[in-house]
Amino acid sequence: EVKFVLTISLCSFINNQCLPPAEVKQEFNSWKECTLTALEISKQIIIAQEDTFVNNNKVATKFMCKPTSVI
């Protein structure tokens, strides 16, 4: 059975640079579950940033749901 691990990075789309990715300490049972969680966490991360920081640096998140094998 394939599970998914989520990593999220905070990025500036002005210079296309990202902070090191943070791994979410949870395994997901499906791609959809992982992606929906990534969107929720991304929203929380952006809300937590200052408006001027987000707007001036065109800040957004990048995420990846990586498959992992479970024995």
All heavy atoms as a GROMACS GRO file, in nm:
protein
  561
    1GLU      N    1   0.085  -0.120   0.000
    1GLU     CA    2   0.000   0.000   0.000
    1GLU      C    3   0.089   0.125   0.000
    1GLU      O    4   0.183   0.133   0.076
    1GLU     CB    5  -0.089   0.000   0.124
    1GLU     CG    6  -0.184   0.116   0.129
    1GLU     CD    7  -0.270   0.115   0.255
    1GLU    OE1    8  -0.271   0.013   0.326
    1GLU    OE2    9  -0.332   0.216   0.282
    2VAL      N   10   0.056   0.217  -0.086
    2VAL     CA   11   0.135   0.341  -0.097
    2VAL      C   12   0.078   0.447  -0.005
    2VAL      O   13  -0.042   0.471  -0.001
    2VAL     CB   14   0.137   0.393  -0.243
    2VAL    CG1   15   0.210   0.525  -0.253
    2VAL    CG2   16   0.197   0.291  -0.336
    3LYS      N   17   0.166   0.508   0.071
    3LYS     CA   18   0.131   0.623   0.155
    3LYS      C   19   0.208   0.742   0.099
    3LYS      O   20   0.300   0.727   0.018
    3LYS     CB   21   0.172   0.599   0.301
    3LYS     CG   22   0.112   0.476   0.364
    3LYS     CD   23  -0.021   0.507   0.422
    3LYS     CE   24  -0.072   0.383   0.499
    3LYS     NZ   25  -0.199   0.407   0.560
    4PHE      N   26   0.172   0.862   0.145
    4PHE     CA   27   0.238   0.982   0.097
    4PHE      C   28   0.289   1.066   0.213
    4PHE      O   29   0.226   1.074   0.318
    4PHE     CB   30   0.141   1.066   0.012
    4PHE     CG   31   0.100   0.997  -0.114
    4PHE    CD1   32  -0.010   0.913  -0.117
    4PHE    CD2   33   0.173   1.014  -0.230
    4PHE    CE1   34  -0.047   0.847  -0.233
    4PHE    CE2   35   0.137   0.948  -0.347
    4PHE     CZ   36   0.027   0.865  -0.348
    5VAL      N   37   0.406   1.127   0.191
    5VAL     CA   38   0.466   1.218   0.287
    5VAL      C   39   0.466   1.356   0.224
    5VAL      O   40   0.500   1.372   0.106
    5VAL     CB   41   0.610   1.174   0.323
    5VAL    CG1   42   0.677   1.275   0.414
    5VAL    CG2   43   0.609   1.037   0.388
    6LEU      N   44   0.430   1.456   0.302
    6LEU     CA   45   0.417   1.594   0.254
    6LEU      C   46   0.534   1.679   0.298
    6LEU      O   47   0.571   1.678   0.415
    6LEU     CB   48   0.285   1.652   0.308
    6LEU     CG   49   0.259   1.800   0.290
    6LEU    CD1   50   0.255   1.838   0.143
    6LEU    CD2   51   0.129   1.839   0.360
    7THR      N   52   0.591   1.753   0.203
    7THR     CA   53   0.690   1.856   0.236
    7THR      C   54   0.642   1.989   0.178
    7THR      O   55   0.584   1.993   0.069
    7THR     CB   56   0.830   1.822   0.180
    7THR    OG1   57   0.822   1.805   0.039
    7THR    CG2   58   0.888   1.697   0.244
    8ILE      N   59   0.666   2.096   0.255
    8ILE     CA   60   0.623   2.230   0.213
    8ILE      C   61   0.740   2.328   0.230
    8ILE      O   62   0.811   2.322   0.331
    8ILE     CB   63   0.504   2.280   0.299
    8ILE    CG1   64   0.383   2.188   0.281
    8ILE    CG2   65   0.466   2.423   0.262
    8ILE    CD1   66   0.261   2.230   0.360
    9SER      N   67   0.756   2.417   0.133
    9SER     CA   68   0.856   2.523   0.139
    9SER      C   69   0.789   2.658   0.121
    9SER      O   70   0.693   2.670   0.044
    9SER     CB   71   0.960   2.507   0.028
    9SER     OG   72   1.030   2.388   0.041
   10LEU      N   73   0.841   2.758   0.188
   10LEU     CA   74   0.799   2.896   0.167
   10LEU      C   75   0.894   2.956   0.065
   10LEU      O   76   1.017   2.947   0.081
   10LEU     CB   77   0.804   2.975   0.299
   10LEU     CG   78   0.741   3.113   0.298
   10LEU    CD1   79   0.592   3.105   0.268
   10LEU    CD2   80   0.764   3.182   0.431
   11CYS      N   81   0.839   3.014  -0.041
   11CYS     CA   82   0.921   3.060  -0.153
   11CYS      C   83   0.888   3.203  -0.192
   11CYS      O   84   0.775   3.249  -0.175
   11CYS     CB   85   0.894   2.973  -0.276
   11CYS     SG   86   0.925   2.798  -0.251
   12SER      N   87   0.990   3.269  -0.248
   12SER     CA   88   0.971   3.399  -0.312
   12SER      C   89   0.971   3.376  -0.462
   12SER      O   90   1.067   3.321  -0.516
   12SER     CB   91   1.083   3.496  -0.275
   12SER     OG   92   1.076   3.609  -0.360
   13PHE      N   93   0.864   3.419  -0.528
   13PHE     CA   94   0.855   3.400  -0.671
   13PHE      C   95   0.918   3.515  -0.748
   13PHE      O   96   0.916   3.516  -0.870
   13PHE     CB   97   0.710   3.373  -0.712
   13PHE     CG   98   0.669   3.233  -0.678
   13PHE    CD1   99   0.629   3.200  -0.550
   13PHE    CD2  100   0.674   3.133  -0.774
   13PHE    CE1  101   0.593   3.069  -0.517
   13PHE    CE2  102   0.639   3.003  -0.742
   13PHE     CZ  103   0.598   2.970  -0.613
   14ILE      N  104   0.977   3.611  -0.678
   14ILE     CA  105   1.054   3.717  -0.744
   14ILE      C  106   1.188   3.660  -0.788
   14ILE      O  107   1.230   3.675  -0.901
   14ILE     CB  108   1.074   3.839  -0.652
   14ILE    CG1  109   0.943   3.914  -0.638
   14ILE    CG2  110   1.184   3.930  -0.706
   14ILE    CD1  111   0.950   4.035  -0.549
   15ASN      N  112   1.257   3.593  -0.695
   15ASN     CA  113   1.389   3.538  -0.726
   15ASN      C  114   1.389   3.386  -0.731
   15ASN      O  115   1.493   3.325  -0.742
   15ASN     CB  116   1.494   3.590  -0.627
   15ASN     CG  117   1.456   3.556  -0.484
   15ASN    OD1  118   1.370   3.473  -0.459
   15ASN    ND2  119   1.520   3.622  -0.390
   16ASN      N  120   1.271   3.326  -0.720
   16ASN     CA  121   1.255   3.180  -0.728
   16ASN      C  122   1.342   3.107  -0.626
   16ASN      O  123   1.400   3.004  -0.656
   16ASN     CB  124   1.282   3.130  -0.869
   16ASN     CG  125   1.213   2.997  -0.896
   16ASN    OD1  126   1.110   2.967  -0.838
   16ASN    ND2  127   1.271   2.917  -0.983
   17GLN      N  128   1.350   3.163  -0.505
   17GLN     CA  129   1.426   3.098  -0.398
   17GLN      C  130   1.328   3.052  -0.290
   17GLN      O  131   1.230   3.120  -0.261
   17GLN     CB  132   1.527   3.194  -0.337
   17GLN     CG  133   1.643   3.225  -0.430
   17GLN     CD  134   1.750   3.307  -0.362
   17GLN    OE1  135   1.724   3.384  -0.271
   17GLN    NE2  136   1.873   3.290  -0.408
   18CYS      N  137   1.359   2.935  -0.233
   18CYS     CA  138   1.274   2.877  -0.130
   18CYS      C  139   1.354   2.847  -0.004
   18CYS      O  140   1.473   2.815  -0.011
   18CYS     CB  141   1.212   2.746  -0.179
   18CYS     SG  142   1.108   2.763  -0.325
   19LEU      N  143   1.287   2.855   0.110
   19LEU     CA  144   1.347   2.807   0.233
   19LEU      C  145   1.353   2.655   0.226
   19LEU      O  146   1.280   2.593   0.149
   19LEU     CB  147   1.261   2.851   0.352
   19LEU     CG  148   1.255   3.001   0.380
   19LEU    CD1  149   1.155   3.030   0.491
   19LEU    CD2  150   1.393   3.054   0.416
   20PRO      N  151   1.439   2.593   0.306
   20PRO     CA  152   1.444   2.446   0.306
   20PRO      C  153   1.305   2.388   0.337
   20PRO      O  154   1.231   2.444   0.419
   20PRO     CB  155   1.542   2.413   0.417
   20PRO     CG  156   1.626   2.535   0.431
   20PRO     CD  157   1.536   2.651   0.397
   21PRO      N  158   1.269   2.278   0.270
   21PRO     CA  159   1.136   2.222   0.292
   21PRO      C  160   1.117   2.166   0.432
   21PRO      O  161   1.212   2.112   0.492
   21PRO     CB  162   1.126   2.111   0.187
   21PRO     CG  163   1.266   2.080   0.149
   21PRO     CD  164   1.347   2.204   0.172
   22ALA      N  165   0.998   2.183   0.484
   22ALA     CA  166   0.960   2.125   0.613
   22ALA      C  167   0.874   2.003   0.586
   22ALA      O  168   0.781   2.008   0.506
   22ALA     CB  169   0.883   2.227   0.696
   23GLU      N  170   0.907   1.893   0.654
   23GLU     CA  171   0.828   1.770   0.637
   23GLU      C  172   0.717   1.766   0.741
   23GLU      O  173   0.740   1.791   0.858
   23GLU     CB  174   0.917   1.647   0.651
   23GLU     CG  175   0.845   1.518   0.618
   23GLU     CD  176   0.938   1.398   0.612
   23GLU    OE1  177   1.030   1.398   0.528
   23GLU    OE2  178   0.919   1.306   0.694
   24VAL      N  179   0.597   1.739   0.695
   24VAL     CA  180   0.482   1.725   0.784
   24VAL      C  181   0.488   1.586   0.847
   24VAL      O  182   0.502   1.486   0.776
   24VAL     CB  183   0.350   1.746   0.707
   24VAL    CG1  184   0.229   1.721   0.796
   24VAL    CG2  185   0.346   1.886   0.649
   25LYS      N  186   0.482   1.582   0.980
   25LYS     CA  187   0.498   1.455   1.051
   25LYS      C  188   0.368   1.374   1.051
   25LYS      O  189   0.305   1.352   1.153
   25LYS     CB  190   0.543   1.481   1.196
   25LYS     CG  191   0.672   1.557   1.206
   25LYS     CD  192   0.788   1.476   1.152
   25LYS     CE  193   0.919   1.551   1.166
   25LYS     NZ  194   1.020   1.504   1.075
   26GLN      N  195   0.329   1.335   0.932
   26GLN     CA  196   0.206   1.258   0.915
   26GLN      C  197   0.214   1.187   0.781
   26GLN      O  198   0.266   1.243   0.684
   26GLN     CB  199   0.086   1.353   0.918
   26GLN     CG  200  -0.048   1.287   0.899
   26GLN     CD  201  -0.162   1.388   0.896
   26GLN    OE1  202  -0.144   1.505   0.924
   26GLN    NE2  203  -0.279   1.341   0.863
   27GLU      N  204   0.165   1.063   0.775
   27GLU     CA  205   0.154   0.994   0.647
   27GLU      C  206   0.010   1.002   0.600
   27GLU      O  207  -0.082   0.998   0.681
   27GLU     CB  208   0.197   0.848   0.661
   27GLU     CG  209   0.346   0.830   0.670
   27GLU     CD  210   0.387   0.684   0.659
   27GLU    OE1  211   0.303   0.596   0.688
   27GLU    OE2  212   0.502   0.660   0.623
   28PHE      N  213  -0.005   1.014   0.469
   28PHE     CA  214  -0.139   1.028   0.412
   28PHE      C  215  -0.172   0.904   0.330
   28PHE      O  216  -0.085   0.845   0.267
   28PHE     CB  217  -0.145   1.154   0.325
   28PHE     CG  218  -0.117   1.277   0.405
   28PHE    CD1  219   0.011   1.328   0.412
   28PHE    CD2  220  -0.218   1.341   0.475
   28PHE    CE1  221   0.039   1.442   0.488
   28PHE    CE2  222  -0.192   1.454   0.551
   28PHE     CZ  223  -0.064   1.504   0.557
   29ASN      N  224  -0.298   0.867   0.331
   29ASN     CA  225  -0.344   0.746   0.264
   29ASN      C  226  -0.367   0.764   0.115
   29ASN      O  227  -0.379   0.666   0.042
   29ASN     CB  228  -0.472   0.694   0.329
   29ASN     CG  229  -0.448   0.650   0.472
   29ASN    OD1  230  -0.348   0.585   0.501
   29ASN    ND2  231  -0.537   0.687   0.562
   30SER      N  232  -0.375   0.890   0.070
   30SER     CA  233  -0.399   0.914  -0.072
   30SER      C  234  -0.334   1.045  -0.114
   30SER      O  235  -0.306   1.132  -0.031
   30SER     CB  236  -0.550   0.920  -0.101
   30SER     OG  237  -0.605   1.037  -0.044
   31TRP      N  238  -0.314   1.056  -0.245
   31TRP     CA  239  -0.261   1.180  -0.303
   31TRP      C  240  -0.355   1.296  -0.270
   31TRP      O  241  -0.313   1.404  -0.234
   31TRP     CB  242  -0.247   1.161  -0.454
   31TRP     CG  243  -0.206   1.285  -0.528
   31TRP    CD1  244  -0.288   1.377  -0.584
   31TRP    CD2  245  -0.072   1.331  -0.549
   31TRP    NE1  246  -0.215   1.478  -0.641
   31TRP    CE2  247  -0.082   1.452  -0.620
   31TRP    CE3  248   0.052   1.282  -0.515
   31TRP    CZ2  249   0.030   1.523  -0.659
   31TRP    CZ3  250   0.164   1.354  -0.554
   31TRP    CH2  251   0.152   1.473  -0.625
   32LYS      N  252  -0.484   1.272  -0.284
   32LYS     CA  253  -0.584   1.377  -0.260
   32LYS      C  254  -0.578   1.427  -0.116
   32LYS      O  255  -0.578   1.548  -0.091
   32LYS     CB  256  -0.724   1.325  -0.293
   32LYS     CG  257  -0.832   1.431  -0.278
   32LYS     CD  258  -0.967   1.378  -0.321
   32LYS     CE  259  -1.074   1.484  -0.310
   32LYS     NZ  260  -1.204   1.434  -0.357
   33GLU      N  261  -0.570   1.335  -0.020
   33GLU     CA  262  -0.562   1.373   0.121
   33GLU      C  263  -0.436   1.456   0.148
   33GLU      O  264  -0.441   1.558   0.217
   33GLU     CB  265  -0.561   1.246   0.206
   33GLU     CG  266  -0.560   1.269   0.355
   33GLU     CD  267  -0.549   1.140   0.434
   33GLU    OE1  268  -0.579   1.031   0.380
   33GLU    OE2  269  -0.510   1.148   0.552
   34CYS      N  270  -0.326   1.415   0.089
   34CYS     CA  271  -0.200   1.488   0.106
   34CYS      C  272  -0.210   1.629   0.046
   34CYS      O  273  -0.171   1.727   0.108
   34CYS     CB  274  -0.088   1.409   0.039
   34CYS     SG  275   0.075   1.484   0.054
   35THR      N  276  -0.264   1.639  -0.074
   35THR     CA  277  -0.276   1.768  -0.143
   35THR      C  278  -0.369   1.863  -0.069
   35THR      O  279  -0.338   1.981  -0.052
   35THR     CB  280  -0.325   1.746  -0.287
   35THR    OG1  281  -0.232   1.662  -0.354
   35THR    CG2  282  -0.337   1.877  -0.362
   36LEU      N  283  -0.483   1.813  -0.023
   36LEU     CA  284  -0.576   1.899   0.051
   36LEU      C  285  -0.514   1.949   0.181
   36LEU      O  286  -0.530   2.067   0.217
   36LEU     CB  287  -0.707   1.824   0.080
   36LEU     CG  288  -0.796   1.802  -0.042
   36LEU    CD1  289  -0.912   1.709  -0.007
   36LEU    CD2  290  -0.847   1.933  -0.098
   37THR      N  291  -0.440   1.864   0.248
   37THR     CA  292  -0.370   1.907   0.370
   37THR      C  293  -0.265   2.012   0.337
   37THR      O  294  -0.251   2.111   0.410
   37THR     CB  295  -0.307   1.786   0.442
   37THR    OG1  296  -0.410   1.693   0.474
   37THR    CG2  297  -0.236   1.829   0.569
   38ALA      N  298  -0.194   1.992   0.228
   38ALA     CA  299  -0.092   2.090   0.185
   38ALA      C  300  -0.154   2.226   0.161
   38ALA      O  301  -0.098   2.329   0.199
   38ALA     CB  302  -0.022   2.040   0.060
   39LEU      N  303  -0.270   2.229   0.099
   39LEU     CA  304  -0.337   2.357   0.073
   39LEU      C  305  -0.381   2.424   0.202
   39LEU      O  306  -0.366   2.546   0.218
   39LEU     CB  307  -0.456   2.335  -0.020
   39LEU     CG  308  -0.419   2.292  -0.162
   39LEU    CD1  309  -0.543   2.251  -0.240
   39LEU    CD2  310  -0.345   2.403  -0.235
   40GLU      N  311  -0.431   2.347   0.297
   40GLU     CA  312  -0.472   2.404   0.427
   40GLU      C  313  -0.352   2.461   0.501
   40GLU      O  314  -0.357   2.573   0.554
   40GLU     CB  315  -0.539   2.296   0.512
   40GLU     CG  316  -0.675   2.253   0.461
   40GLU     CD  317  -0.731   2.134   0.538
   40GLU    OE1  318  -0.682   2.104   0.649
   40GLU    OE2  319  -0.825   2.071   0.486
   41ILE      N  320  -0.242   2.384   0.507
   41ILE     CA  321  -0.122   2.430   0.576
   41ILE      C  322  -0.063   2.552   0.505
   41ILE      O  323  -0.019   2.648   0.569
   41ILE     CB  324  -0.019   2.317   0.588
   41ILE    CG1  325  -0.072   2.207   0.681
   41ILE    CG2  326   0.116   2.368   0.637
   41ILE    CD1  327   0.012   2.080   0.684
   42SER      N  328  -0.064   2.549   0.372
   42SER     CA  329  -0.012   2.663   0.294
   42SER      C  330  -0.088   2.791   0.329
   42SER      O  331  -0.028   2.897   0.347
   42SER     CB  332  -0.024   2.635   0.145
   42SER     OG  333   0.063   2.531   0.106
   43LYS      N  334  -0.218   2.781   0.340
   43LYS     CA  335  -0.300   2.897   0.376
   43LYS      C  336  -0.260   2.950   0.513
   43LYS      O  337  -0.242   3.071   0.531
   43LYS     CB  338  -0.448   2.859   0.373
   43LYS     CG  339  -0.540   2.976   0.401
   43LYS     CD  340  -0.686   2.934   0.390
   43LYS     CE  341  -0.778   3.050   0.425
   43LYS     NZ  342  -0.919   3.012   0.416
   44GLN      N  343  -0.241   2.861   0.609
   44GLN     CA  344  -0.201   2.902   0.744
   44GLN      C  345  -0.065   2.970   0.743
   44GLN      O  346  -0.044   3.071   0.811
   44GLN     CB  347  -0.198   2.781   0.838
   44GLN     CG  348  -0.334   2.720   0.864
   44GLN     CD  349  -0.326   2.586   0.935
   44GLN    OE1  350  -0.217   2.540   0.973
   44GLN    NE2  351  -0.439   2.521   0.952
   45ILE      N  352   0.028   2.916   0.665
   45ILE     CA  353   0.163   2.974   0.657
   45ILE      C  354   0.156   3.116   0.600
   45ILE      O  355   0.219   3.208   0.653
   45ILE     CB  356   0.256   2.885   0.570
   45ILE    CG1  357   0.285   2.754   0.645
   45ILE    CG2  358   0.384   2.959   0.535
   45ILE    CD1  359   0.355   2.650   0.559
   46ILE      N  360   0.081   3.135   0.492
   46ILE     CA  361   0.071   3.267   0.429
   46ILE      C  362   0.002   3.366   0.522
   46ILE      O  363   0.046   3.481   0.536
   46ILE     CB  364   0.000   3.258   0.292
   46ILE    CG1  365   0.081   3.172   0.194
   46ILE    CG2  366  -0.025   3.398   0.234
   46ILE    CD1  367   0.221   3.221   0.165
   47ILE      N  368  -0.105   3.324   0.588
   47ILE     CA  369  -0.176   3.412   0.681
   47ILE      C  370  -0.083   3.458   0.794
   47ILE      O  371  -0.090   3.573   0.838
   47ILE     CB  372  -0.301   3.342   0.738
   47ILE    CG1  373  -0.409   3.332   0.630
   47ILE    CG2  374  -0.356   3.415   0.861
   47ILE    CD1  375  -0.528   3.246   0.668
   48ALA      N  376   0.009   3.372   0.837
   48ALA     CA  377   0.099   3.404   0.948
   48ALA      C  378   0.207   3.506   0.911
   48ALA      O  379   0.270   3.564   0.999
   48ALA     CB  380   0.165   3.276   0.999
   49GLN      N  381   0.226   3.530   0.781
   49GLN     CA  382   0.329   3.624   0.736
   49GLN      C  383   0.271   3.766   0.731
   49GLN      O  384   0.152   3.785   0.715
   49GLN     CB  385   0.380   3.586   0.597
   49GLN     CG  386   0.426   3.442   0.583
   49GLN     CD  387   0.533   3.402   0.680
   49GLN    OE1  388   0.633   3.472   0.698
   49GLN    NE2  389   0.514   3.288   0.745
   50GLU      N  390   0.361   3.863   0.742
   50GLU     CA  391   0.320   4.003   0.729
   50GLU      C  392   0.277   4.032   0.585
   50GLU      O  393   0.338   3.982   0.490
   50GLU     CB  394   0.437   4.096   0.766
   50GLU     CG  395   0.475   4.094   0.913
   50GLU     CD  396   0.369   4.156   1.001
   50GLU    OE1  397   0.297   4.247   0.954
   50GLU    OE2  398   0.358   4.114   1.117
   51ASP      N  399   0.172   4.114   0.571
   51ASP     CA  400   0.120   4.148   0.438
   51ASP      C  401   0.228   4.204   0.347
   51ASP      O  402   0.240   4.164   0.231
   51ASP     CB  403   0.006   4.249   0.449
   51ASP     CG  404  -0.120   4.189   0.509
   51ASP    OD1  405  -0.121   4.068   0.542
   51ASP    OD2  406  -0.219   4.264   0.525
   52THR      N  407   0.308   4.299   0.399
   52THR     CA  408   0.409   4.363   0.314
   52THR      C  409   0.516   4.263   0.271
   52THR      O  410   0.562   4.269   0.157
   52THR     CB  411   0.476   4.482   0.386
   52THR    OG1  412   0.523   4.439   0.514
   52THR    CG2  413   0.379   4.597   0.404
   53PHE      N  414   0.552   4.171   0.359
   53PHE     CA  415   0.651   4.068   0.325
   53PHE      C  416   0.598   3.981   0.210
   53PHE      O  417   0.669   3.955   0.112
   53PHE     CB  418   0.682   3.983   0.448
   53PHE     CG  419   0.769   3.863   0.418
   53PHE    CD1  420   0.903   3.878   0.387
   53PHE    CD2  421   0.716   3.735   0.423
   53PHE    CE1  422   0.983   3.767   0.360
   53PHE    CE2  423   0.794   3.624   0.396
   53PHE     CZ  424   0.928   3.641   0.365
   54VAL      N  425   0.475   3.936   0.222
   54VAL     CA  426   0.414   3.850   0.120
   54VAL      C  427   0.402   3.925  -0.013
   54VAL      O  428   0.440   3.875  -0.119
   54VAL     CB  429   0.276   3.798   0.165
   54VAL    CG1  430   0.207   3.721   0.051
   54VAL    CG2  431   0.290   3.708   0.287
   55ASN      N  432   0.350   4.047  -0.007
   55ASN     CA  433   0.326   4.124  -0.129
   55ASN      C  434   0.456   4.169  -0.196
   55ASN      O  435   0.470   4.158  -0.319
   55ASN     CB  436   0.238   4.244  -0.099
   55ASN     CG  437   0.096   4.203  -0.064
   55ASN    OD1  438   0.044   4.106  -0.118
   55ASN    ND2  439   0.035   4.275   0.029
   56ASN      N  440   0.551   4.219  -0.118
   56ASN     CA  441   0.676   4.269  -0.176
   56ASN      C  442   0.763   4.159  -0.233
   56ASN      O  443   0.836   4.181  -0.330
   56ASN     CB  444   0.756   4.348  -0.072
   56ASN     CG  445   0.687   4.477  -0.033
   56ASN    OD1  446   0.597   4.524  -0.102
   56ASN    ND2  447   0.729   4.535   0.078
   57ASN      N  448   0.758   4.041  -0.173
   57ASN     CA  449   0.844   3.930  -0.216
   57ASN      C  450   0.770   3.824  -0.298
   57ASN      O  451   0.829   3.724  -0.334
   57ASN     CB  452   0.909   3.865  -0.094
   57ASN     CG  453   1.002   3.959  -0.023
   57ASN    OD1  454   1.108   3.994  -0.074
   57ASN    ND2  455   0.963   4.006   0.094
   58LYS      N  456   0.640   3.850  -0.327
   58LYS     CA  457   0.559   3.753  -0.402
   58LYS      C  458   0.574   3.614  -0.340
   58LYS      O  459   0.609   3.517  -0.407
   58LYS     CB  460   0.598   3.750  -0.550
   58LYS     CG  461   0.597   3.885  -0.619
   58LYS     CD  462   0.456   3.936  -0.641
   58LYS     CE  463   0.453   4.062  -0.726
   58LYS     NZ  464   0.482   4.185  -0.652
   59VAL      N  465   0.546   3.606  -0.211
   59VAL     CA  466   0.566   3.483  -0.135
   59VAL      C  467   0.448   3.387  -0.155
   59VAL      O  468   0.332   3.428  -0.155
   59VAL     CB  469   0.584   3.515   0.016
   59VAL    CG1  470   0.585   3.388   0.100
   59VAL    CG2  471   0.714   3.592   0.035
   60ALA      N  472   0.482   3.261  -0.173
   60ALA     CA  473   0.383   3.154  -0.181
   60ALA      C  474   0.451   3.026  -0.132
   60ALA      O  475   0.570   3.027  -0.100
   60ALA     CB  476   0.332   3.138  -0.324
   61THR      N  477   0.375   2.919  -0.128
   61THR     CA  478   0.434   2.792  -0.088
   61THR      C  479   0.446   2.700  -0.208
   61THR      O  480   0.373   2.713  -0.306
   61THR     CB  481   0.349   2.722   0.020
   61THR    OG1  482   0.218   2.700  -0.031
   61THR    CG2  483   0.342   2.804   0.148
   62LYS      N  484   0.539   2.608  -0.197
   62LYS     CA  485   0.551   2.496  -0.290
   62LYS      C  486   0.540   2.371  -0.204
   62LYS      O  487   0.596   2.366  -0.094
   62LYS     CB  488   0.685   2.495  -0.362
   62LYS     CG  489   0.700   2.598  -0.471
   62LYS     CD  490   0.831   2.577  -0.544
   62LYS     CE  491   0.852   2.680  -0.653
   62LYS     NZ  492   0.980   2.663  -0.723
   63PHE      N  493   0.468   2.272  -0.254
   63PHE     CA  494   0.460   2.148  -0.176
   63PHE      C  495   0.476   2.028  -0.267
   63PHE      O  496   0.458   2.037  -0.388
   63PHE     CB  497   0.328   2.140  -0.098
   63PHE     CG  498   0.205   2.133  -0.181
   63PHE    CD1  499   0.157   2.012  -0.228
   63PHE    CD2  500   0.134   2.249  -0.211
   63PHE    CE1  501   0.041   2.006  -0.305
   63PHE    CE2  502   0.017   2.244  -0.286
   63PHE     CZ  503  -0.028   2.122  -0.333
   64MET      N  504   0.512   1.916  -0.204
   64MET     CA  505   0.528   1.792  -0.276
   64MET      C  506   0.474   1.677  -0.192
   64MET      O  507   0.503   1.670  -0.072
   64MET     CB  508   0.675   1.767  -0.309
   64MET     CG  509   0.698   1.642  -0.393
   64MET     SD  510   0.871   1.622  -0.440
   64MET     CE  511   0.893   1.765  -0.543
   65CYS      N  512   0.395   1.593  -0.253
   65CYS     CA  513   0.346   1.472  -0.188
   65CYS      C  514   0.426   1.356  -0.247
   65CYS      O  515   0.411   1.322  -0.364
   65CYS     CB  516   0.196   1.452  -0.214
   65CYS     SG  517   0.095   1.576  -0.134
   66LYS      N  518   0.517   1.301  -0.167
   66LYS     CA  519   0.605   1.196  -0.214
   66LYS      C  520   0.552   1.059  -0.172
   66LYS      O  521   0.522   1.039  -0.054
   66LYS     CB  522   0.744   1.212  -0.154
   66LYS     CG  523   0.816   1.338  -0.195
   66LYS     CD  524   0.956   1.338  -0.137
   66LYS     CE  525   1.003   1.481  -0.114
   66LYS     NZ  526   1.127   1.486  -0.038
   67PRO      N  527   0.544   0.966  -0.266
   67PRO     CA  528   0.501   0.831  -0.228
   67PRO      C  529   0.606   0.763  -0.142
   67PRO      O  530   0.725   0.783  -0.161
   67PRO     CB  531   0.485   0.759  -0.361
   67PRO     CG  532   0.560   0.839  -0.460
   67PRO     CD  533   0.570   0.978  -0.408
   68THR      N  534   0.560   0.686  -0.048
   68THR     CA  535   0.649   0.608   0.038
   68THR      C  536   0.591   0.468   0.051
   68THR      O  537   0.470   0.451   0.060
   68THR     CB  538   0.668   0.674   0.176
   68THR    OG1  539   0.748   0.590   0.256
   68THR    CG2  540   0.536   0.697   0.246
   69SER      N  541   0.676   0.370   0.046
   69SER     CA  542   0.628   0.231   0.054
   69SER      C  543   0.612   0.189   0.199
   69SER      O  544   0.700   0.213   0.282
   69SER     CB  545   0.726   0.137  -0.016
   69SER     OG  546   0.737   0.170  -0.151
   70VAL      N  547   0.501   0.125   0.227
   70VAL     CA  548   0.477   0.072   0.360
   70VAL      C  549   0.479  -0.079   0.351
   70VAL      O  550   0.413  -0.138   0.266
   70VAL     CB  551   0.340   0.121   0.415
   70VAL    CG1  552   0.310   0.058   0.548
   70VAL    CG2  553   0.338   0.272   0.424
   71ILE      N  554   0.557  -0.140   0.439
   71ILE     CA  555   0.568  -0.287   0.436
   71ILE      C  556   0.459  -0.349   0.521
   71ILE      O  557   0.432  -0.305   0.629
   71ILE     CB  558   0.709  -0.332   0.487
   71ILE    CG1  559   0.815  -0.276   0.396
   71ILE    CG2  560   0.716  -0.484   0.492
   71ILE    CD1  561   0.956  -0.295   0.445
   0.00000   0.00000   0.00000
